[in-house]
Amino acid sequence: MADIANLVEELSKLTVLEAAELVKKLEEKWGVSAAAPVAVAAPAAGAAAAAAAPAAEAKTTFDVILVSLPADKKIPVIKAVREIKAGLGLADAKALVEGVPKPVLEGVSKEEAEAAKKKLEEAGAKVELK
């Protein structure tokens, strides 16, 4: 039996055109039809394709989007944004709050996203998790 790790390594070296040709040859050899030939070429495309597949199964990272806030809650929301995003200056936090809708955090865990959402909502903002 072929060494799977070596096989994967060799397939990773294929160009897109070579991968497409491989698909055609395998279809002929095995008498099957690939529903999406691009999916076979996806491993050659890199990490972006690999990251997209698990995301469809179970979402593990979230974006915290500041959707809106009442005018009278602007200062508490700015303070909450500065607490959530360590190292963010006052001017940057103010610009973020004034430019809603804007992401406050991107690619964070569910727990971190929920904590940030709770803090922003307590300050008076409307927040979405995506």
VEXDREN-2710 file (C-alpha; in Angstrom, 1 decimal):
% VEXDREN-2710
k/r/px/py/pz
1/MET/0.0/0.0/0.0
2/ALA/1.2/3.5/-0.8
3/ASP/2.5/5.7/1.9
4/ILE/-0.4/8.2/2.4
5/ALA/1.8/11.1/3.7
6/ASN/4.1/10.8/0.6
7/LEU/1.0/10.6/-1.7
8/VAL/-0.4/13.8/-0.1
9/GLU/2.9/15.5/-0.5
10/GLU/3.2/14.6/-4.2
11/LEU/-0.4/15.7/-4.9
12/SER/0.2/19.0/-3.2
13/LYS/2.9/19.8/-5.8
14/LEU/0.5/19.5/-8.7
15/THR/-0.6/22.6/-10.6
16/VAL/-4.3/23.3/-11.1
17/LEU/-4.1/22.1/-14.7
18/GLU/-2.3/18.9/-13.6
19/ALA/-4.9/18.3/-10.9
20/ALA/-7.7/18.7/-13.5
21/GLU/-5.9/16.2/-15.8
22/LEU/-5.5/13.8/-12.9
23/VAL/-9.3/14.0/-12.2
24/LYS/-10.1/13.1/-15.8
25/LYS/-7.7/10.2/-15.8
26/LEU/-9.2/8.9/-12.5
27/GLU/-12.7/9.3/-13.8
28/GLU/-11.8/7.2/-16.8
29/LYS/-9.9/4.6/-14.8
30/TRP/-12.6/4.1/-12.1
31/GLY/-15.6/4.8/-14.3
32/VAL/-17.0/7.6/-12.1
33/SER/-17.8/11.3/-12.5
34/ALA/-16.5/13.9/-10.1
35/ALA/-19.4/16.2/-9.1
36/ALA/-17.1/19.1/-8.6
37/PRO/-13.7/18.8/-10.2
38/VAL/-12.6/22.0/-8.6
39/ALA/-12.9/20.3/-5.2
40/VAL/-10.1/17.9/-6.1
41/ALA/-7.9/20.8/-7.0
42/ALA/-8.7/22.6/-3.8
43/PRO/-5.9/21.1/-1.8
44/ALA/-3.5/22.5/-4.3
45/ALA/-5.1/25.9/-3.8
46/GLY/-3.8/26.1/-0.2
47/ALA/-5.0/26.8/3.3
48/ALA/-8.0/29.0/2.3
49/ALA/-9.8/26.0/0.8
50/ALA/-8.9/23.9/3.8
51/ALA/-10.2/26.5/6.2
52/ALA/-13.5/26.8/4.3
53/ALA/-14.5/23.2/4.7
54/PRO/-14.4/23.0/8.6
55/ALA/-16.2/26.4/8.7
56/ALA/-19.2/24.8/7.0
57/GLU/-19.3/22.0/9.6
58/ALA/-19.1/23.9/12.8
59/LYS/-18.3/27.6/13.2
60/THR/-15.4/28.1/15.7
61/THR/-14.5/31.7/15.1
62/PHE/-16.8/34.7/15.3
63/ASP/-16.8/38.4/14.5
64/VAL/-18.3/40.9/16.9
65/ILE/-20.1/43.6/14.8
66/LEU/-21.1/46.8/16.4
67/VAL/-24.4/47.5/14.6
68/SER/-25.8/50.6/16.3
69/LEU/-26.1/52.6/19.5
70/PRO/-28.2/55.4/20.9
71/ALA/-26.5/58.8/20.9
72/ASP/-26.7/59.1/24.7
73/LYS/-24.8/55.8/25.1
74/LYS/-21.8/56.8/23.0
75/ILE/-19.4/57.4/25.8
76/PRO/-20.1/54.1/27.7
77/VAL/-19.8/52.2/24.4
78/ILE/-16.5/53.8/23.6
79/LYS/-15.3/52.8/27.1
80/ALA/-16.5/49.2/26.5
81/VAL/-14.8/49.1/23.1
82/ARG/-11.5/50.2/24.7
83/GLU/-11.9/47.4/27.4
84/ILE/-12.6/44.8/24.8
85/LYS/-9.8/45.9/22.4
86/ALA/-6.7/46.3/24.6
87/GLY/-4.3/48.9/23.3
88/LEU/-6.9/50.8/21.3
89/GLY/-6.6/54.5/21.7
90/LEU/-9.4/56.9/22.6
91/ALA/-9.5/58.4/19.1
92/ASP/-9.5/55.0/17.4
93/ALA/-12.3/53.7/19.7
94/LYS/-14.3/56.9/19.0
95/ALA/-13.8/56.5/15.3
96/LEU/-14.9/52.8/15.4
97/VAL/-18.1/53.7/17.4
98/GLU/-19.0/56.6/15.2
99/GLY/-18.5/54.5/12.0
100/VAL/-21.1/51.8/12.8
101/PRO/-21.7/49.2/11.6
102/LYS/-18.1/48.0/12.1
103/PRO/-16.4/44.9/13.4
104/VAL/-15.0/45.3/16.9
105/LEU/-13.4/41.9/17.1
106/GLU/-12.7/39.4/14.2
107/GLY/-11.9/35.7/14.3
108/VAL/-12.3/35.2/18.1
109/SER/-13.6/32.2/20.0
110/LYS/-17.3/31.9/20.8
111/GLU/-16.7/32.6/24.5
112/GLU/-14.7/35.7/23.8
113/ALA/-17.3/36.9/21.3
114/GLU/-20.2/36.3/23.8
115/ALA/-18.3/38.2/26.5
116/ALA/-17.6/41.2/24.2
117/LYS/-21.2/41.2/23.0
118/LYS/-22.5/41.2/26.6
119/LYS/-20.2/44.1/27.6
120/LEU/-21.2/46.2/24.6
121/GLU/-24.9/45.5/25.1
122/GLU/-24.6/46.4/28.8
123/ALA/-23.1/49.7/27.6
124/GLY/-26.2/50.3/25.3
125/ALA/-25.0/49.1/21.9
126/LYS/-26.7/46.7/19.5
127/VAL/-24.3/43.9/18.6
128/GLU/-24.3/41.0/16.2
129/LEU/-22.2/37.9/16.1
130/LYS/-21.3/36.5/12.7
END
